[in-house]
Amino acid sequence: MKINELQLGDLVTEQHDTHSVAFEVIAISKMGRHCPVTFRSAFGETCARYHGEAYIGAVR
């Protein structure tokens, strides 16, 4: 899914060795070509900035 198509509540799963970590999209905004995205996981919240046309493995 393209970053600029993400919606609140979408889930992104990341694999770390034998563990999977699920990140929920809790905020997204568009700033020109880039989109800052805030995620929540069991480890807390984090923010990342992506190019809006980039792809990420997310499920709705």
N, C-alpha and C positions, 0 to 999 in steps of 0.2 A: 504494500500500500504506500502511496506517496505521502510524505510528511504533511503536505498541505491539505490532505484529505482526512487526517486524523480527527477524531472527535473525542470528547470527554468520555471516559469509561473504556476506551479501547485498551486492549492488553498487549504488551510486548513481553515475550519470554526470552530470557538469556540463559545460556548454558554455561556453568562454571564447574569444570571437572565432572563430578557425578551429580551435581545439584543443579536444579533449575530455579531461576528467580523470576517471578512475574512482576512486571511493572505496569501500573495503571496510569493512563493519561489523566491528569487532574487539571491541567491548564495548558492552553496553547494559544499563541497569538501570532499574527503575521506582521513582520517588520521588513517591508521591501521584499527582497528575494529570500530572506531567512525567516525561520520560525523557531522561536524559543519554546521548548516543550518542558513542562514540569511533570515528573513521574513520582508515584508513590509505590513503595514496596515494603516488605516486612522489615527492611533495614532503615526506613525513613524516606524522606523526599530528596529529590535531586533534580537539577535542571540541565538541559543540554540545548545547544543551538544547532539547527540543521539547515541546509539549503532546502527550500520548499519543494524542489523537484526530486529530492533524494528519496530512495525507497527504504522501508523498514518492515520487518516481519511482524505484522500486527493482526489481531483478530478483533472482530466486533462482537 
